[in-house]
Structure formats: structure tokens, C-alpha cells
Amino acid sequence: MKGTTKRRKIISKLIVFVMVFGMFSFAPMTVSAATGAVTINVNTLAGTNQNNTASAATQSQWTYTASSNVLQLTTENGNYTLSGTNNNLTIRVNLPVNQSGMNITFDNLNVTSPGNKRALEIYDSCTINLRGVSNLIAGYDSFDATDNAIEIGSGGDAKPKCTITSSTGGYLNACIAGIYTYGTGINVNELCSLEITGNATVGTHNGKTPVSYGHFATYLDHATTLKIGPNASFITEGFMYGLNIGGYETSIIVDGVLEALGNHFYSSGISIRNGATLSLNGKGSVTAKAGFISISTNRNIKISDELTLKMFNGEDPEKGTANAEPTPIFTFEKLNAANTHQWKLSGDLNSSGKMTDSIISAPLPWEKNGTISREAIPPVKKPDPKPVVTQLSKPANLKLSAKKASWNSVANNNGYTLKLMQGKKTILTKQLKKNAKSYTFSKKELKKFKKGKKYTFTLVAKGTGAYKNSAAAKSKAVILKKK
């Protein structure tokens, strides 16, 4: 109610101002009657109050209050394009009661808000489209800023959703100018949400040395939602915490890229506070890297089946002393209890638990990195079935004469083994070619035959591949050399 009363007072004062003075200085603008679109060059906002109420029928409305250096956008479903540079400005998205939603384009916009003021305040839902590179900076120097570059929620009539998008690879940098400050690059208040879509990239980088970007680069309060689309990126880099989760039921859905980086030697990439649980959903990649510990939490880290988490631990500041920190141990839990994937660990992240367990613990040493994800459980490999082998038919119609041995060919044979025998004694063994039907004895072999003795021969058809050797067939006994 306080926020509503305050806005009504502001609107009343503006109406009185118009009636008394009758005219204002206007910033250059481009009007489209069909869409109500308006372009504001923020270079021109200084010194005197400005607005475009004279074009209320055709334009999205805005007011600039010189005493507070606030540009307020006030048309539901309005269309605004902001460009230029202004080093003393706060942009405020604030609609009348029970209204919500507008479209804003940042076209290479550069805004700095000095002191304890914010560069962008979002009190009602909006979509921000990025063209080129835009910068929203709170504070001028190391000790100046103690507030947030972007504030989402806390003060409006609803709990807004801010969508940042681009179709041209646009980049938005929202950061604190100071190094030793307690401000936040992006602050998402309770029940509010931030969504980054298209091929937009959002960062919290100020380029200073030493590298640090406010106390928290990004802060997510109770029951907030952070969502990153498939081709979008969010690189949140902070002095103490890259991403600080301050409350329960916070939802993080990453289908693109999320990098949470902490730069101080006691920093965390991701810090979980107030008993919150870190739940990482989506199909993208999350990186947590810090000068100290990658993820600061005493609770399980929940991970969906298709997300990859990369972790980089920094150096223990007490290394080599009696106060040296033990190796950090992280506990991971599958996000959806019904899922059937297993854990996959690589780098220096290892676990003695079963990869098929729902929950596993894994230590990650200082100054080491590791990756954890989930993968489908490979099917149990069944032993190859034994090949079906068929025995060849036993050779038939074996005949022995004084000159040769003959038989009927066996289908699928790979040759034959022939043995000529006198009684039980083998006097000749021959390996014959495939599909042979007879064997003629040589003169040398004929000389071995003895008068009046009976001879027989056995024959085995040889198999190969799916066929094995036949049983041996035996001819009738014959006297090959008479007395």
C-alpha cells in the first residue's frame, strides 16, 4: 500500500506541474503510432524534468524527474528503446496499480547510477531486448556503491518477471563499480524471476583490477526463479559470491550456460544460505569456480539427468597451518527420484559409492576441478550366443578297388580325410580337396599292397564354419592283390 500511495502522489504532482507550467523540455524520440513505440536518448536526461505526456494518444509514456535523476516508464504493454550514455540515472519500470508488462530495447545503452542508487529498478514484469553491448553500473569507484545495479521486485504491486533476450547476440553487463562494496549486480527479490533467452549474454563484470564485482554478483531470494534458455549465457562473477541463494524453494533451470565465479581468496562460486537447497534443473552446463570453495553448502546438491556441473576449488587460505581446511566433500542427489540414470564423474571428483545410487558423496581436493553429470545406465551385455554348428552327413557308398577308392560327395564339405588300413594298421593317410569323389592310388602306393591281405578305408568329410566334421565311414574289406 505504501508503494501505491507513493506512486499516486508522484502522478498527482506531475499533473499539477503540467497545468501550472504548460510545457516541458523533451528528449528526442521516434514515434510509431501503430505500436506506441518511443526511443529515448538518455544523453538528454539532465537538469530539468521531462516527459512525453503531450503525445499520450500515440506514444508509450515516460517521465524524467531531475531532482532524483529517475527515468520512469509507465505504459502497460508499452514499447521503449533506450540508447546513449548517462552517468547519473536510474531507470524505473513502474506501472499503475493492476497493470503489468512492457517491452524495452537496450540499444548500446550505458547508464551509471552513483552513490546508494540503482541503475535499473523493475517493479513490474517486462521484456528487455538487447542490441549491441549495454552496461548498467551502480557506483563510480571502489567505495561508492552500496546498492544494486539491477533490482527486480520489492516495491511494486506484483512480483515481476524480467525476461532478457536478444536475436542478435546482445550483451548486458550489470555490475557494481566498487571493489570493496556490499552491493549486488543483480538482485532478485522474493517470488520474482529472471529469465535469459534467445542468444543473449548477461554478465556482472566491471573490468577492474583486482578483479571483484560487488559483494554478491547475483542474489536470489526466497522462492525466486532463474531460467537460462538453450542458447543464452549468464556469467555472474562476484567479489565474495558469484551466485548467492538466500532462501528456500529457489528454482534454477539451465538449458544454456551458467557460470558462477567468486574471486576473493575466501569466496564461493555458489553460496547457499538460510538452509536453502541447490536444485539444478535443465539440459545445460553449470560452472562453479572460486578462489576458495566452488559451492558452499551443507545440504545435498540436486542435479537433473541432463545437466552437467563443473566445479573448480581454489586454494585453502590456511594451507600448511594447524588451521588447514579438510578436503571439501560434496553430496549429490538426483533431482527426480523416478529417473533411472546413473552418476558420471570425471577430473578429480571421485566417489566410492555406487554410480547407480540416488545419493553419492564425492570429495574434491583444493586447487582441483571435477565434473559431475548423469548418464543412461548401459544395458547389461549378454554373452554372444553359441553358434549353431551342424555335423556333416556321413559319407556313403564307399567302394575300394585295386586302383582307387570312391564315394558319394557330401554336401557342404570342405575336403576329406582318407585312411587306408590293413586290419587295424593305417598304411596311408591322405587329405583330399573339397568336393573330391575318389582317390586313385599312385604306383608307389600300389607297391605297398600285399598279396592276399584285406584292406579297408575310412573317410571323414571335413567341415568349416557352421559345419563340423562328419562321422567316419568305413568301406568293406577287399583283397587288393591276389596270390
C-alpha positions in Angstrom: 0.0 0.0 0.0 2.9 2.3 0.7 4.2 1.8 -2.8 0.8 2.6 -4.2 0.3 5.8 -2.2 3.8 7.0 -3.2 3.1 6.5 -6.9 -0.2 8.3 -6.7 1.5 11.3 -5.1 4.1 11.4 -7.8 1.4 11.2 -10.6 -0.6 14.0 -8.8 2.5 16.2 -8.7 3.2 15.6 -12.4 -0.4 16.6 -13.3 -0.2 19.8 -11.3 3.2 20.6 -12.9 1.7 20.3 -16.4 -1.3 22.5 -15.5 0.9 25.2 -14.0 3.8 25.5 -16.4 2.1 24.1 -19.5 5.3 22.9 -21.3 8.4 20.9 -20.8 11.7 20.1 -22.5 11.5 16.8 -24.4 14.2 14.3 -25.2 14.5 13.3 -28.9 12.1 10.4 -29.7 10.9 8.3 -32.6 7.2 7.6 -32.7 5.2 4.8 -34.2 1.5 5.4 -34.0 0.7 1.8 -34.6 2.7 0.4 -31.7 3.2 3.3 -29.4 7.0 2.8 -29.7 9.2 5.6 -28.5 13.0 6.0 -28.5 14.7 7.8 -25.7 18.3 9.1 -25.9 19.4 9.1 -22.2 22.1 11.6 -23.0 19.5 14.3 -22.9 18.1 13.5 -19.5 19.6 16.0 -17.1 18.9 19.3 -15.4 15.1 19.7 -16.0 12.0 17.5 -15.6 10.9 15.9 -18.9 8.1 13.7 -20.2 6.0 13.0 -23.2 2.5 13.3 -21.9 1.6 15.6 -24.8 1.7 12.5 -27.0 -0.3 10.2 -24.8 -2.5 9.0 -27.6 0.3 7.7 -29.8 3.3 7.0 -27.6 4.4 4.8 -24.7 4.6 7.2 -21.7 7.6 8.1 -19.7 8.7 10.8 -17.2 12.1 12.1 -16.1 12.4 13.6 -12.6 15.6 15.8 -12.5 15.7 16.0 -8.6 16.1 12.3 -8.3 17.5 11.5 -11.8 14.9 8.9 -12.4 13.5 7.9 -15.8 10.2 6.1 -15.2 8.5 4.0 -17.9 4.7 3.9 -17.2 2.7 2.4 -20.1 1.3 -1.2 -19.9 2.4 -3.1 -23.0 4.5 -0.1 -24.0 7.4 -0.3 -26.4 10.6 1.6 -25.5 14.1 1.8 -27.0 16.8 3.3 -24.7 20.2 4.4 -26.1 23.0 6.7 -25.3 25.1 7.3 -22.2 24.1 8.9 -18.8 26.3 8.8 -15.7 23.7 9.9 -13.3 20.4 8.0 -13.9 18.1 5.4 -12.5 15.7 3.6 -14.9 12.4 2.5 -13.3 9.8 0.1 -14.6 6.8 1.1 -12.6 3.2 0.8 -13.8 -0.1 1.9 -12.3 -1.9 -0.5 -9.9 -3.1 -3.7 -11.5 -1.1 -3.2 -14.7 1.9 -5.3 -15.8 4.1 -5.9 -18.8 6.2 -3.8 -21.3 8.9 -4.2 -23.9 12.2 -2.3 -23.6 15.1 -2.4 -26.0 18.6 -1.6 -24.8 20.5 -0.3 -27.8 24.1 0.1 -26.7 22.9 1.7 -23.6 25.3 2.9 -20.9 23.9 4.0 -17.5 25.7 4.6 -14.3 23.9 5.4 -11.0 26.2 6.9 -8.4 26.0 6.5 -4.6 23.4 4.4 -3.0 21.1 4.2 -6.0 20.3 1.6 -8.6 20.8 1.7 -12.3 17.6 -0.3 -13.1 14.6 -0.9 -10.9 12.0 -3.4 -12.2 8.8 -3.3 -10.2 6.5 -4.8 -12.9 7.1 -7.5 -15.5 8.9 -6.6 -18.6 11.0 -8.0 -21.5 14.3 -6.4 -22.3 15.7 -6.9 -25.8 19.5 -6.4 -26.2 21.2 -4.8 -29.2 24.9 -4.5 -29.1 26.6 -4.1 -25.7 24.8 -2.3 -22.8 26.1 -1.5 -19.3 24.2 -0.8 -16.1 26.6 0.2 -13.3 26.0 1.2 -9.7 28.6 3.5 -8.2 31.6 5.3 -9.6 34.6 4.0 -7.6 35.8 1.4 -5.1 33.9 2.7 -2.1 30.8 4.4 -3.7 28.1 1.9 -4.4 26.3 0.0 -1.6 23.1 -0.8 -3.6 22.3 -3.0 -6.6 22.8 -2.4 -10.3 19.5 -4.2 -11.1 16.7 -4.6 -8.6 13.9 -7.0 -9.6 10.8 -6.7 -7.4 10.3 -5.3 -3.8 8.2 -2.2 -4.1 5.8 -2.9 -7.0 2.2 -4.1 -7.0 3.2 -7.6 -8.3 6.1 -9.9 -8.1 7.6 -9.2 -11.5 9.2 -11.4 -14.1 12.1 -9.9 -16.0 13.0 -11.6 -19.3 16.2 -10.5 -21.0 16.5 -11.7 -24.6 18.3 -11.0 -27.9 18.2 -12.2 -31.5 21.5 -10.5 -32.4 23.9 -11.8 -29.7 23.3 -8.8 -27.5 25.2 -8.4 -24.2 24.2 -6.8 -20.9 26.7 -6.1 -18.2 25.2 -5.3 -14.7 27.7 -4.7 -12.0 28.9 -2.7 -9.0 31.7 -0.3 -9.9 33.4 -0.6 -6.5 35.7 -3.3 -5.3 35.1 -3.1 -1.5 31.3 -2.7 -1.6 28.3 -4.7 -0.4 26.1 -4.1 -3.4 24.8 -6.7 -5.8 25.0 -6.8 -9.6 21.5 -8.4 -10.0 19.2 -8.7 -7.0 16.1 -10.9 -7.5 13.6 -10.5 -4.6 11.2 -13.0 -3.1 8.8 -14.6 -5.5 10.3 -12.8 -8.5 12.0 -14.3 -11.5 14.8 -13.6 -14.0 14.8 -15.4 -17.4 17.5 -15.1 -20.1 16.5 -16.3 -23.5 17.4 -16.1 -27.2 21.1 -15.7 -27.7 21.5 -13.1 -25.1 24.5 -13.0 -22.7 24.2 -11.3 -19.3 27.3 -10.7 -17.1 28.4 -8.9 -14.0 31.9 -7.8 -15.0 33.4 -4.4 -14.4 36.9 -5.0 -15.7 38.7 -3.6 -12.6 41.9 -4.9 -11.2 41.9 -6.5 -8.7 39.0 -8.4 -10.1 35.9 -8.1 -8.0 32.4 -7.1 -8.7 30.5 -6.2 -5.5 29.8 -8.4 -2.5 27.2 -10.6 -4.3 27.3 -10.7 -8.1 23.7 -12.1 -8.2 21.4 -12.7 -5.3 18.3 -15.0 -5.4 15.8 -14.6 -2.5 13.1 -17.0 -1.3 11.1 -18.8 -3.9 12.7 -17.0 -6.9 13.3 -18.4 -10.3 16.4 -18.2 -12.5 15.9 -19.6 -16.0 18.5 -19.7 -18.8 17.4 -20.7 -22.3 19.2 -23.1 -24.6 21.3 -20.5 -26.5 21.7 -18.0 -23.7 24.5 -17.4 -21.2 24.7 -15.9 -17.7 28.2 -15.2 -16.3 27.8 -14.0 -12.7 31.2 -13.0 -11.2 31.5 -11.6 -7.7 33.9 -10.5 -5.0 32.7 -12.9 -2.4 30.0 -14.9 -4.2 29.2 -15.4 -7.9 25.7 -16.6 -7.2 24.2 -16.3 -3.7 21.0 -18.2 -3.0 19.4 -16.8 0.1 16.2 -18.8 0.6 14.2 -21.9 0.2 12.3 -23.1 -2.9 14.6 -21.3 -5.3 14.3 -22.8 -8.8 17.3 -22.8 -11.2 16.7 -24.1 -14.7 19.7 -24.1 -17.0 19.3 -25.1 -20.6 22.2 -22.9 -21.8 25.3 -21.8 -19.8 25.6 -20.6 -16.2 29.0 -19.6 -14.8 29.1 -18.6 -11.2 32.6 -17.2 -10.2 34.0 -16.0 -6.9 37.3 -14.1 -6.9 38.2 -13.4 -3.2 40.5 -16.0 -1.6 37.6 -16.8 0.8 35.0 -16.7 -2.0 32.5 -19.2 -3.3 31.2 -19.7 -6.8 27.8 -20.6 -5.5 26.8 -19.9 -1.9 23.7 -21.5 -0.3 22.3 -19.7 2.7 19.5 -19.9 5.3 19.0 -23.7 4.9 18.3 -23.5 1.1 18.8 -26.4 -1.2 20.6 -26.1 -4.5 18.5 -27.7 -7.2 19.9 -27.6 -10.8 17.4 -28.5 -13.5 17.6 -28.4 -17.3 19.8 -29.7 -20.0 22.7 -27.1 -20.0 26.0 -26.5 -18.3 26.7 -25.0 -14.8 30.2 -24.0 -13.8 31.0 -23.1 -10.1 34.5 -21.7 -9.6 36.1 -19.8 -6.8 39.2 -18.6 -5.0 38.2 -20.8 -2.1 35.3 -23.3 -2.4 33.3 -23.9 -5.6 29.9 -24.5 -3.8 29.4 -23.5 -0.2 26.6 -25.7 1.2 25.9 -28.2 3.9 23.0 -29.8 2.0 22.6 -32.1 -0.9 23.1 -30.6 -4.4 20.3 -31.9 -6.6 21.0 -32.4 -10.3 18.7 -33.3 -13.2 19.5 -36.2 -15.6 20.6 -34.0 -18.5 22.6 -31.2 -16.7 26.4 -31.0 -16.4 28.0 -29.4 -13.3 31.7 -28.3 -13.5 33.4 -27.5 -10.2 36.7 -25.7 -9.5 38.0 -25.4 -5.9 40.6 -22.7 -5.1 43.3 -22.7 -2.6 42.9 -23.2 1.2 44.0 -19.9 2.7 45.2 -21.8 5.8 47.1 -24.4 3.8 50.2 -25.6 5.7 49.0 -24.4 9.1 47.2 -26.1 12.0 44.0 -24.5 10.8 44.2 -26.1 7.3 40.7 -26.9 6.0 39.9 -30.6 5.2 39.2 -31.7 1.7 35.7 -30.5 0.8 33.2 -33.3 0.4 30.0 -32.7 -1.7 26.9 -34.7 -1.6 24.9 -35.0 -4.8 21.3 -36.2 -5.2 19.3 -37.0 -8.3 16.6 -34.3 -8.8 13.9 -36.6 -9.9 13.6 -39.7 -7.8 11.9 -41.6 -10.6 14.7 -41.1 -13.1 16.9 -44.2 -13.8 20.2 -42.6 -14.9 23.4 -43.1 -13.0 26.2 -40.7 -12.0 29.2 -39.9 -14.1 32.3 -38.3 -12.5 35.4 -37.1 -14.2 38.5 -35.0 -13.4 39.5 -35.0 -9.7 35.9 -35.7 -8.5 35.7 -39.3 -7.3 33.3 -41.3 -5.2 33.5 -44.7 -3.5 29.7 -45.0 -3.8 27.8 -46.9 -6.4 27.1 -44.8 -9.5 23.6 -46.1 -9.5 22.8 -44.8 -6.0 20.3 -41.9 -5.7 22.7 -40.0 -3.5 26.5 -40.1 -3.6 29.3 -38.2 -1.8 32.4 -37.1 -3.6 35.5 -35.2 -2.3 37.1 -32.6 -4.5 40.6 -31.6 -3.3 41.8 -28.0 -3.1 43.1 -26.5 -6.3 41.4 -29.3 -8.3 38.5 -29.5 -10.7 35.9 -32.1 -11.5 32.7 -32.6 -13.4 29.6 -34.5 -12.5 26.6 -35.4 -14.7 24.2 -38.2 -15.2 24.1 -40.8 -17.9 21.9 -43.6 -19.0 22.8 -46.9 -17.4 24.4 -49.0 -20.1 22.5 -52.3 -20.8 24.0 -55.5 -19.4 25.9 -57.1 -22.2 24.7 -60.6 -22.8 27.2 -63.2 -23.8 27.2 -63.9 -27.5 25.1 -66.9 -28.3 26.9 -70.0 -29.2 26.9 -70.5 -33.0 24.7 -73.3 -34.3 27.0 -75.9 -35.8 25.7 -78.8 -37.9 27.5 -82.0 -38.4 28.1 -83.1 -42.0 26.4 -86.2 -43.2 28.4 -89.4 -43.0 29.9 -90.3 -46.4 28.0 -93.0 -48.3 28.6 -95.6 -51.0 32.3 -96.2 -50.2 34.0 -98.6 -52.7 37.6 -99.9 -52.8 39.3 -101.5 -55.7 42.9 -102.3 -56.7 43.3 -98.9 -58.3 41.1 -96.4 -56.3 38.8 -95.5 -53.5 35.4 -93.8 -54.3 32.3 -92.4 -52.6 29.4 -90.1 -52.9 30.1 -86.4 -52.4 28.8 -84.9 -49.1 27.0 -81.5 -49.2 28.9 -78.5 -47.7 32.1 -80.5 -47.3 35.5 -78.7 -47.1 37.5 -81.7 -48.2 38.1 -85.2 -46.9 40.5 -87.2 -44.7 41.1 -90.7 -46.2 42.9 -93.5 -44.3 43.8 -96.8 -46.0 44.0 -99.6 -43.5 45.3 -103.2 -43.4 43.4 -104.7 -40.5 43.9 -102.1 -37.7 47.1 -100.7 -39.1 47.0 -97.5 -41.1 49.3 -97.7 -44.0 48.2 -94.5 -45.9 46.6 -91.1 -44.9 45.5 -88.5 -47.5 44.0 -85.0 -47.2 41.8 -84.5 -50.2 40.4 -81.4 -51.7 36.9 -80.0 -51.4 34.2 -82.0 -53.3 36.5 -84.9 -54.2 34.6 -88.1 -55.1 37.5 -90.5 -55.4 41.2 -91.1 -54.9 43.4 -93.1 -57.3 46.4 -94.8 -55.8 49.9 -94.0 -57.2 52.2 -96.7 -58.4 54.3 -96.2 -55.4 51.3 -96.7 -53.1 50.2 -99.8 -55.0 53.5 -101.4 -54.2 52.6 -101.4 -50.5 49.7 -103.7 -51.1 50.4 -107.3 -50.1 49.1 -110.3 -51.8 46.1 -112.0 -50.2 45.6 -109.3 -47.5 42.3 -107.5 -46.9 42.2 -103.7 -46.9 39.6 -101.1 -46.0 39.5 -97.3 -46.0 37.8 -94.8 -43.7 36.6 -91.5 -44.9 35.7 -88.3 -42.9 34.1 -85.3 -44.6 35.7 -82.1 -43.2 33.5 -79.2 -42.0 34.2 -75.5 -41.6 32.2 -72.5 -40.1 28.7 -73.6 -39.3 29.6 -77.3 -40.1 31.7 -79.8 -38.3 33.4 -83.0 -39.4 31.2 -85.9 -40.2 31.5 -89.2 -38.5 33.9 -91.6 -40.1 32.5 -94.0 -42.7 34.2 -97.4 -43.4 34.3 -99.4 -46.6 34.0 -103.2 -46.9 37.2 -105.2 -46.7 38.7 -106.0 -50.1 41.7 -108.1 -51.2 43.6 -105.7 -53.4 46.3 -108.1 -54.6 45.5 -111.7 -55.1 48.0 -114.5 -54.6 
